[in-house]
Amino acid sequence: MRVLPATSAGHGGGVAAHRTPRLLRICLALAVIVLLASVAAQQPAVRSLLVAPKADGPTGPLEADYSSAGRYATTTQVVADPAGTTHYQLFRPADYATLGFRSPIVTWGDGTGASPTRYSALLDHLASYGFTVIAPDQHNTGSGDEIAAAARYLIAQDGTVGSVFHGRLDVDRVAAAGHSQGAGGAVRAATGNPGLFDTVVTFSLPSKTWVTANADCPSKSDCMFDVTRLSQPVFLIGTHGVFDAVIASASTERDFYDQVPGRAALGLIESSGGKAADHNSVADGDGPRGFLGYVTAWLCAELRGDTVAAAAFDGTRPELVGNANWPGSAAR
């Protein structure tokens, strides 16, 4: 609130003329004090609506463990056609010989208009745990076709003599993951190819009202997804942010979770990277920091049989469900 300076009375003189400005100043000062006290009294309500950031850093022991960088050095790679058009970006272990196991495959679908480099913090983190991540370099992946094609590309490369991937990939352990429109694409890829994908991870899977035709989907139905058809375990991740309240609200993610017929987890994060988590946090700056632990643990559990990681989602009181920074989360 901007307080304007008091004006003089304009008439009168003597003592009264000097007292009036002083009285006005006193009254205004009292008014400001009352206003500030009123605002301070309302702060808890305002903070609860806007989701005030919590202290930076993961709060659960397993979350902290899997938020730390993995033990493997990483590198990036581009797959382009002879004309120089990039088809895929890869985030992978730099030296497969150091793994001691075949690298599971994670395919990634970007949000509308985004590119894989915007998600590099997340995707490189997964590579440091031994996953080979492949992302179609497209702004629309809602059909899921590109996500499935990316998995098949790597599977073919595993069998190609002379390829850096030859004999290095676990072609029987494949995940579909994505953000926003790409999350819908990941669901479509998995439901359309149940024998290809073993698990699904979605970030801010949007309300179906946001599904529209685009360059990847000639009609709305070509991008429409159905979580009730999923036969794979799924981890649905959302936020309590103000933009997600419109695009992929906590209640929307809960509804999707309730519709999944099999094993599922629901993670609803409040704060990430010292800021309130929202729709694009997983793609921007330090925003992904708070997301890293549980998504890595999920993939380690589902694709590598990591029983320690699985404890974040299993048991009578999984760590995810009891984490104060993930209110409203669930697992079954």
C-alpha positions as a Markdown table, in Angstrom:
| # | Residue | x | y | z |
|---|---|---|---|---|
| 1 | Met | 0.0 | 0.0 | 0.0 |
| 2 | Arg | 1.4 | 3.4 | -1.0 |
| 3 | Val | 0.9 | 6.2 | 1.6 |
| 4 | Leu | 0.6 | 9.6 | 0.1 |
| 5 | Pro | 2.1 | 12.7 | 2.0 |
| 6 | Ala | -0.3 | 14.7 | 4.0 |
| 7 | Thr | -1.3 | 18.2 | 2.7 |
| 8 | Ser | -1.6 | 21.3 | 4.9 |
| 9 | Ala | -4.9 | 22.5 | 6.1 |
| 10 | Gly | -4.7 | 25.6 | 3.9 |
| 11 | His | -6.6 | 27.9 | 6.4 |
| 12 | Gly | -6.1 | 29.1 | 10.0 |
| 13 | Gly | -3.0 | 30.0 | 11.8 |
| 14 | Gly | -1.3 | 30.1 | 15.1 |
| 15 | Val | -1.0 | 26.9 | 17.2 |
| 16 | Ala | -3.9 | 25.1 | 15.4 |
| 17 | Ala | -2.2 | 25.4 | 12.0 |
| 18 | His | 0.9 | 23.8 | 13.3 |
| 19 | Arg | -0.8 | 21.0 | 15.2 |
| 20 | Thr | -2.9 | 19.8 | 12.3 |
| 21 | Pro | 0.0 | 18.4 | 10.2 |
| 22 | Arg | 1.5 | 16.8 | 13.2 |
| 23 | Leu | -1.9 | 15.2 | 14.1 |
| 24 | Leu | -2.2 | 13.9 | 10.5 |
| 25 | Arg | 1.2 | 12.4 | 10.7 |
| 26 | Ile | 0.5 | 10.7 | 13.9 |
| 27 | Cys | -2.8 | 9.3 | 12.6 |
| 28 | Leu | -1.2 | 8.1 | 9.4 |
| 29 | Ala | 1.6 | 6.4 | 11.4 |
| 30 | Leu | -1.0 | 4.6 | 13.5 |
| 31 | Ala | -2.9 | 3.6 | 10.4 |
| 32 | Val | 0.2 | 2.1 | 8.9 |
| 33 | Ile | 1.0 | 0.2 | 12.1 |
| 34 | Val | -2.5 | -1.2 | 12.2 |
| 35 | Leu | -2.3 | -2.2 | 8.5 |
| 36 | Leu | 1.0 | -4.0 | 9.0 |
| 37 | Ala | -0.3 | -5.8 | 12.0 |
| 38 | Ser | -3.3 | -6.9 | 10.0 |
| 39 | Val | -1.2 | -8.2 | 7.1 |
| 40 | Ala | 1.1 | -10.0 | 9.5 |
| 41 | Ala | -1.9 | -11.7 | 11.2 |
| 42 | Gln | -3.0 | -12.9 | 7.8 |
| 43 | Gln | 0.4 | -14.3 | 6.7 |
| 44 | Pro | -0.2 | -18.0 | 7.7 |
| 45 | Ala | -3.3 | -18.1 | 5.4 |
| 46 | Val | -1.5 | -16.4 | 2.5 |
| 47 | Arg | 1.5 | -18.7 | 2.9 |
| 48 | Ser | -0.7 | -21.8 | 2.9 |
| 49 | Leu | -2.3 | -20.7 | -0.3 |
| 50 | Leu | 0.9 | -19.9 | -2.1 |
| 51 | Val | 2.9 | -22.8 | -0.6 |
| 52 | Ala | 5.9 | -21.1 | 1.0 |
| 53 | Pro | 9.2 | -22.7 | 0.2 |
| 54 | Lys | 10.7 | -25.0 | 2.8 |
| 55 | Ala | 14.3 | -25.4 | 3.7 |
| 56 | Asp | 16.3 | -26.5 | 0.7 |
| 57 | Gly | 17.3 | -30.2 | 0.4 |
| 58 | Pro | 15.5 | -33.5 | 0.7 |
| 59 | Thr | 14.0 | -34.4 | 4.1 |
| 60 | Gly | 13.7 | -38.2 | 3.9 |
| 61 | Pro | 16.8 | -40.5 | 4.3 |
| 62 | Leu | 16.1 | -42.4 | 1.1 |
| 63 | Glu | 15.1 | -39.3 | -0.8 |
| 64 | Ala | 18.5 | -37.8 | 0.3 |
| 65 | Asp | 20.5 | -40.8 | -0.8 |
| 66 | Tyr | 19.0 | -40.9 | -4.3 |
| 67 | Ser | 19.1 | -37.2 | -4.7 |
| 68 | Ser | 22.9 | -37.3 | -4.5 |
| 69 | Ala | 24.7 | -37.8 | -7.8 |
| 70 | Gly | 25.2 | -41.5 | -8.8 |
| 71 | Arg | 28.6 | -43.1 | -8.9 |
| 72 | Tyr | 28.9 | -43.2 | -12.7 |
| 73 | Ala | 30.3 | -40.5 | -14.9 |
| 74 | Thr | 27.9 | -39.4 | -17.7 |
| 75 | Thr | 28.0 | -38.0 | -21.2 |
| 76 | Thr | 25.5 | -36.7 | -23.7 |
| 77 | Gln | 25.0 | -37.8 | -27.3 |
| 78 | Val | 23.0 | -36.6 | -30.3 |
| 79 | Val | 21.4 | -38.9 | -32.9 |
| 80 | Ala | 21.0 | -37.0 | -36.2 |
| 81 | Asp | 20.1 | -37.9 | -39.8 |
| 82 | Pro | 22.5 | -37.3 | -42.7 |
| 83 | Ala | 21.0 | -33.9 | -43.2 |
| 84 | Gly | 22.0 | -32.9 | -39.7 |
| 85 | Thr | 18.4 | -33.0 | -38.2 |
| 86 | Thr | 18.5 | -34.1 | -34.6 |
| 87 | His | 16.1 | -36.9 | -33.8 |
| 88 | Tyr | 17.2 | -37.9 | -30.3 |
| 89 | Gln | 19.2 | -36.6 | -27.4 |
| 90 | Leu | 20.8 | -39.1 | -25.1 |
| 91 | Phe | 22.0 | -38.9 | -21.5 |
| 92 | Arg | 24.0 | -42.0 | -20.6 |
| 93 | Pro | 26.9 | -43.5 | -18.6 |
| 94 | Ala | 30.2 | -42.4 | -20.2 |
| 95 | Asp | 31.7 | -45.8 | -19.9 |
| 96 | Tyr | 29.4 | -48.8 | -19.9 |
| 97 | Ala | 32.3 | -51.1 | -18.8 |
| 98 | Thr | 32.3 | -49.5 | -15.4 |
| 99 | Leu | 28.6 | -50.4 | -14.6 |
| 100 | Gly | 28.9 | -54.2 | -14.0 |
| 101 | Phe | 25.3 | -54.5 | -15.3 |
| 102 | Arg | 23.3 | -53.8 | -18.4 |
| 103 | Ser | 21.9 | -50.3 | -18.5 |
| 104 | Pro | 18.1 | -50.1 | -18.3 |
| 105 | Ile | 16.5 | -47.7 | -20.8 |
| 106 | Val | 14.4 | -44.7 | -19.9 |
| 107 | Thr | 12.5 | -42.8 | -22.7 |
| 108 | Trp | 11.5 | -39.2 | -22.1 |
| 109 | Gly | 8.7 | -37.0 | -23.5 |
| 110 | Asp | 9.1 | -33.2 | -23.3 |
| 111 | Gly | 6.3 | -30.9 | -22.3 |
| 112 | Thr | 4.7 | -28.7 | -25.0 |
| 113 | Gly | 7.2 | -26.6 | -26.8 |
| 114 | Ala | 10.1 | -27.8 | -24.6 |
| 115 | Ser | 13.3 | -29.5 | -25.6 |
| 116 | Pro | 15.3 | -32.3 | -23.8 |
| 117 | Thr | 18.1 | -29.8 | -22.8 |
| 118 | Arg | 15.6 | -28.1 | -20.4 |
| 119 | Tyr | 15.4 | -31.3 | -18.5 |
| 120 | Ser | 19.1 | -32.0 | -18.5 |
| 121 | Ala | 19.5 | -31.8 | -14.7 |
| 122 | Leu | 17.0 | -34.6 | -14.2 |
| 123 | Leu | 18.0 | -36.7 | -17.2 |
| 124 | Asp | 21.8 | -36.5 | -16.4 |
| 125 | His | 21.1 | -37.4 | -12.8 |
| 126 | Leu | 19.4 | -40.6 | -14.0 |
| 127 | Ala | 22.3 | -41.4 | -16.2 |
| 128 | Ser | 24.6 | -41.2 | -13.2 |
| 129 | Tyr | 22.7 | -44.1 | -11.8 |
| 130 | Gly | 23.4 | -46.3 | -14.8 |
| 131 | Phe | 20.3 | -45.6 | -16.9 |
| 132 | Thr | 20.5 | -44.8 | -20.6 |
| 133 | Val | 18.0 | -42.0 | -21.2 |
| 134 | Ile | 16.8 | -41.2 | -24.7 |
| 135 | Ala | 14.6 | -38.2 | -25.5 |
| 136 | Pro | 13.0 | -37.4 | -28.9 |
| 137 | Asp | 14.0 | -33.9 | -29.9 |
| 138 | Gln | 10.4 | -32.7 | -30.6 |
| 139 | His | 8.2 | -30.1 | -29.1 |
| 140 | Asn | 5.1 | -32.3 | -29.2 |
| 141 | Thr | 5.2 | -35.9 | -28.0 |
| 142 | Gly | 1.6 | -36.4 | -26.8 |
| 143 | Ser | 0.9 | -39.3 | -29.2 |
| 144 | Gly | 3.5 | -41.4 | -27.5 |
| 145 | Asp | 4.7 | -42.7 | -30.9 |
| 146 | Glu | 8.0 | -41.0 | -30.7 |
| 147 | Ile | 8.6 | -42.2 | -27.2 |
| 148 | Ala | 8.0 | -45.8 | -28.2 |
| 149 | Ala | 10.1 | -45.4 | -31.3 |
| 150 | Ala | 13.0 | -44.1 | -29.2 |
| 151 | Ala | 12.9 | -47.2 | -27.1 |
| 152 | Arg | 12.9 | -49.4 | -30.2 |
| 153 | Tyr | 15.9 | -47.4 | -31.6 |
| 154 | Leu | 18.0 | -48.2 | -28.5 |
| 155 | Ile | 16.9 | -51.9 | -28.5 |
| 156 | Ala | 18.1 | -52.1 | -32.1 |
| 157 | Gln | 21.4 | -50.4 | -31.2 |
| 158 | Asp | 22.0 | -53.0 | -28.5 |
| 159 | Gly | 22.1 | -55.6 | -31.2 |
| 160 | Thr | 24.2 | -53.6 | -33.7 |
| 161 | Val | 27.8 | -54.6 | -33.9 |
| 162 | Gly | 30.0 | -51.5 | -33.7 |
| 163 | Ser | 27.5 | -49.4 | -31.8 |
| 164 | Val | 28.5 | -48.0 | -28.4 |
| 165 | Phe | 25.3 | -49.6 | -27.1 |
| 166 | His | 26.1 | -53.1 | -28.5 |
| 167 | Gly | 25.5 | -55.6 | -25.7 |
| 168 | Arg | 25.4 | -52.9 | -23.1 |
| 169 | Leu | 21.6 | -52.3 | -22.6 |
| 170 | Asp | 19.0 | -54.1 | -20.6 |
| 171 | Val | 16.4 | -54.3 | -23.4 |
| 172 | Asp | 14.0 | -56.1 | -21.0 |
| 173 | Arg | 13.9 | -53.2 | -18.6 |
| 174 | Val | 12.4 | -50.1 | -20.2 |
| 175 | Ala | 10.6 | -47.1 | -18.7 |
| 176 | Ala | 8.4 | -44.4 | -20.3 |
| 177 | Ala | 8.6 | -41.0 | -18.6 |
| 178 | Gly | 7.5 | -37.5 | -19.5 |
| 179 | His | 6.3 | -34.1 | -18.4 |
| 180 | Ser | 2.9 | -32.5 | -19.1 |
| 181 | Gln | 2.0 | -33.3 | -22.7 |
| 182 | Gly | 5.0 | -35.7 | -22.7 |
| 183 | Ala | 3.5 | -37.4 | -19.6 |
| 184 | Gly | 0.3 | -38.1 | -21.5 |
| 185 | Gly | 2.6 | -39.4 | -24.3 |
| 186 | Ala | 4.4 | -41.7 | -21.8 |
| 187 | Val | 1.0 | -43.2 | -20.8 |
| 188 | Arg | 0.0 | -43.6 | -24.4 |
| 189 | Ala | 3.3 | -45.3 | -25.3 |
| 190 | Ala | 2.9 | -47.7 | -22.4 |
| 191 | Thr | -0.7 | -48.6 | -23.0 |
| 192 | Gly | -0.1 | -49.0 | -26.7 |
| 193 | Asn | 3.0 | -51.1 | -26.2 |
| 194 | Pro | 2.5 | -53.1 | -23.0 |
| 195 | Gly | 5.2 | -55.6 | -23.9 |
| 196 | Leu | 7.8 | -52.9 | -24.5 |
| 197 | Phe | 7.5 | -50.8 | -21.3 |
| 198 | Asp | 7.9 | -52.1 | -17.7 |
| 199 | Thr | 7.0 | -48.9 | -15.8 |
| 200 | Val | 5.8 | -45.3 | -16.3 |
| 201 | Val | 6.7 | -42.0 | -14.6 |
| 202 | Thr | 4.7 | -38.9 | -15.2 |
| 203 | Phe | 5.3 | -35.3 | -14.1 |
| 204 | Ser | 2.2 | -33.1 | -13.9 |
| 205 | Leu | 0.0 | -35.4 | -16.1 |
| 206 | Pro | -2.4 | -32.7 | -17.3 |
| 207 | Ser | -6.2 | -32.7 | -16.9 |
| 208 | Lys | -7.8 | -34.2 | -20.0 |
| 209 | Thr | -9.4 | -30.9 | -20.7 |
| 210 | Trp | -6.0 | -29.7 | -21.8 |
| 211 | Val | -5.5 | -32.4 | -24.4 |
| 212 | Thr | -5.7 | -30.9 | -27.9 |
| 213 | Ala | -4.7 | -31.6 | -31.5 |
| 214 | Asn | -1.2 | -30.4 | -32.4 |
| 215 | Ala | 1.6 | -31.1 | -34.8 |
| 216 | Asp | 2.0 | -34.6 | -33.3 |
| 217 | Cys | -1.7 | -35.4 | -33.1 |
| 218 | Pro | -4.0 | -34.7 | -36.1 |
| 219 | Ser | -7.0 | -34.9 | -33.8 |
| 220 | Lys | -7.5 | -34.6 | -30.0 |
| 221 | Ser | -8.1 | -38.4 | -29.8 |
| 222 | Asp | -4.6 | -39.0 | -31.1 |
| 223 | Cys | -3.2 | -37.4 | -27.9 |
| 224 | Met | -5.9 | -38.7 | -25.5 |
| 225 | Phe | -4.6 | -41.0 | -22.8 |
| 226 | Asp | -6.3 | -43.5 | -20.5 |
| 227 | Val | -4.6 | -44.5 | -17.2 |
| 228 | Thr | -7.1 | -47.2 | -16.6 |
| 229 | Arg | -5.5 | -49.2 | -19.4 |
| 230 | Leu | -2.0 | -49.2 | -17.8 |
| 231 | Ser | -0.7 | -52.7 | -17.0 |
| 232 | Gln | 2.6 | -51.4 | -15.7 |
| 233 | Pro | 3.5 | -49.9 | -12.3 |
| 234 | Val | 3.2 | -46.1 | -12.4 |
| 235 | Phe | 4.6 | -43.2 | -10.4 |
| 236 | Leu | 2.5 | -40.0 | -10.8 |
| 237 | Ile | 4.3 | -36.8 | -9.7 |
| 238 | Gly | 2.6 | -33.5 | -9.3 |
| 239 | Thr | 2.9 | -30.3 | -7.3 |
| 240 | His | 0.8 | -27.9 | -5.2 |
| 241 | Gly | 1.8 | -24.9 | -7.3 |
| 242 | Val | -0.5 | -22.2 | -8.6 |
| 243 | Phe | 0.0 | -23.1 | -12.3 |
| 244 | Asp | -0.5 | -26.8 | -11.6 |
| 245 | Ala | -3.7 | -25.9 | -9.8 |
| 246 | Val | -5.0 | -25.1 | -13.2 |
| 247 | Ile | -3.2 | -27.6 | -15.4 |
| 248 | Ala | -2.5 | -30.7 | -13.3 |
| 249 | Ser | -4.0 | -30.1 | -9.8 |
| 250 | Ala | -3.3 | -32.3 | -6.8 |
| 251 | Ser | -6.9 | -33.5 | -7.0 |
| 252 | Thr | -6.5 | -34.4 | -10.7 |
| 253 | Glu | -3.4 | -36.4 | -10.0 |
| 254 | Arg | -5.2 | -38.1 | -7.1 |
| 255 | Asp | -8.0 | -39.1 | -9.5 |
| 256 | Phe | -5.5 | -40.5 | -12.0 |
| 257 | Tyr | -3.8 | -42.5 | -9.1 |
| 258 | Asp | -7.2 | -43.9 | -8.0 |
| 259 | Gln | -7.9 | -45.0 | -11.6 |
| 260 | Val | -4.6 | -46.9 | -12.1 |
| 261 | Pro | -5.6 | -50.6 | -11.8 |
| 262 | Gly | -2.3 | -51.9 | -10.5 |
| 263 | Arg | 0.8 | -50.9 | -8.5 |
| 264 | Ala | 1.0 | -47.1 | -8.2 |
| 265 | Ala | 2.5 | -44.2 | -6.3 |
| 266 | Leu | 1.4 | -40.6 | -6.1 |
| 267 | Gly | 4.0 | -38.0 | -5.2 |
| 268 | Leu | 2.8 | -34.4 | -4.6 |
| 269 | Ile | 5.7 | -32.1 | -3.8 |
| 270 | Glu | 5.5 | -28.6 | -2.2 |
| 271 | Ser | 9.1 | -27.2 | -2.4 |
| 272 | Ser | 12.0 | -27.9 | -4.8 |
| 273 | Gly | 15.3 | -26.1 | -5.0 |
| 274 | Gly | 14.3 | -23.7 | -2.2 |
| 275 | Lys | 11.2 | -22.5 | -4.1 |
| 276 | Ala | 7.6 | -23.5 | -4.3 |
| 277 | Ala | 7.3 | -26.4 | -6.8 |
| 278 | Asp | 5.1 | -25.8 | -9.8 |
| 279 | His | 4.3 | -27.0 | -13.2 |
| 280 | Asn | 7.6 | -26.2 | -14.9 |
| 281 | Ser | 9.9 | -26.7 | -11.9 |
| 282 | Val | 11.1 | -30.0 | -13.2 |
| 283 | Ala | 12.4 | -28.2 | -16.3 |
| 284 | Asp | 13.9 | -25.0 | -15.0 |
| 285 | Gly | 17.2 | -24.0 | -13.3 |
| 286 | Asp | 17.5 | -25.5 | -9.8 |
| 287 | Gly | 13.8 | -26.5 | -9.8 |
| 288 | Pro | 14.3 | -30.2 | -10.4 |
| 289 | Arg | 16.5 | -30.6 | -7.3 |
| 290 | Gly | 13.6 | -31.8 | -5.0 |
| 291 | Phe | 12.2 | -34.2 | -7.6 |
| 292 | Leu | 15.4 | -36.2 | -8.1 |
| 293 | Gly | 15.4 | -38.5 | -5.1 |
| 294 | Tyr | 12.1 | -40.3 | -5.4 |
| 295 | Val | 12.0 | -40.6 | -9.2 |
| 296 | Thr | 15.5 | -42.1 | -9.1 |
| 297 | Ala | 14.5 | -44.5 | -6.3 |
| 298 | Trp | 11.4 | -45.5 | -8.3 |
| 299 | Leu | 13.3 | -46.4 | -11.4 |
| 300 | Cys | 16.0 | -48.2 | -9.4 |
| 301 | Ala | 13.3 | -50.2 | -7.7 |
| 302 | Glu | 11.3 | -51.0 | -10.8 |
| 303 | Leu | 14.1 | -51.5 | -13.4 |
| 304 | Arg | 17.1 | -52.7 | -11.3 |
| 305 | Gly | 15.3 | -54.6 | -8.5 |
| 306 | Asp | 16.7 | -52.3 | -5.8 |
| 307 | Thr | 15.0 | -53.3 | -2.6 |
| 308 | Val | 16.4 | -50.4 | -0.6 |
| 309 | Ala | 14.9 | -47.9 | -3.1 |
| 310 | Ala | 11.6 | -49.8 | -3.0 |
| 311 | Ala | 11.2 | -49.0 | 0.7 |
| 312 | Ala | 10.4 | -45.4 | -0.2 |
| 313 | Phe | 7.1 | -46.7 | -1.6 |
| 314 | Asp | 6.4 | -50.0 | 0.1 |
| 315 | Gly | 5.3 | -51.1 | 3.6 |
| 316 | Thr | 2.7 | -49.8 | 6.0 |
| 317 | Arg | 4.2 | -46.3 | 6.1 |
| 318 | Pro | 6.4 | -45.6 | 3.0 |
| 319 | Glu | 8.8 | -42.8 | 3.3 |
| 320 | Leu | 7.2 | -40.9 | 0.5 |
| 321 | Val | 3.8 | -40.9 | 2.2 |
| 322 | Gly | 5.3 | -39.6 | 5.5 |
| 323 | Asn | 7.5 | -36.9 | 4.0 |
| 324 | Ala | 6.3 | -33.5 | 5.1 |
| 325 | Asn | 7.4 | -31.9 | 1.8 |
| 326 | Trp | 5.2 | -34.3 | -0.1 |
| 327 | Pro | 1.8 | -33.8 | 1.5 |
| 328 | Gly | -1.1 | -35.8 | 0.0 |
| 329 | Ser | 1.2 | -38.5 | -1.4 |
| 330 | Ala | 0.1 | -42.1 | -1.5 |
| 331 | Ala | 1.4 | -45.5 | -2.5 |
| 332 | Arg | 0.0 | -49.0 | -2.9 |
